[in-house]
Amino acid sequence: MSMATPAPVAALLASPATGFAARLALASPFAISGLMKLADWPGAVAEAGALGLSPPALVAAATIATQLLGSALFLTRRLCWLGAGMLAVFTMIATLIAHAFWQAQGPERAHQMATFFEHLAILGGFAAAALLVNGARGG
């Protein structure tokens, strides 16, 4: 037996504003991070260096560009898929580097594992948003 979506909920879900607001919520941490890194360039370079990434200035510049451009594209309907892909790939790489729970011990391992899987959920959010914007109903 299938349960019909109540009309007010269906109207809310069908609204383009709801779709935009959902994409904005998902992109906001990336856009804000990119803007903060841009505003604090020395801090962005130091952060990349602290993670052992080299050359840190190039990594910081690529991070900022990916976060800002990916967020902007994700907010569009036409290139949402590209922005979602950019931010998803960035998130997976960053998660593997910064939250390698398999290398941690004790309470830090549990914290890193939780963060790792939270980021994995964000990847699912990007995929779901891109599917919905492109009219796929996915299962």
Secondary structure, 3 states (H helix, E strand, C coil): CCCCCCHHHHHHHHCHHHHHHHHHHHHHHHHHHHHHHHHCHHHHHHHHHHCCCCCHHHHHHHHHHHHHHHHHHHCCCCCHHHHHHHHHHHHHHHHHHHCCHHHCCHHHHHHHHHHHHHHHHHHHHHHHHHHHHCCCCCC
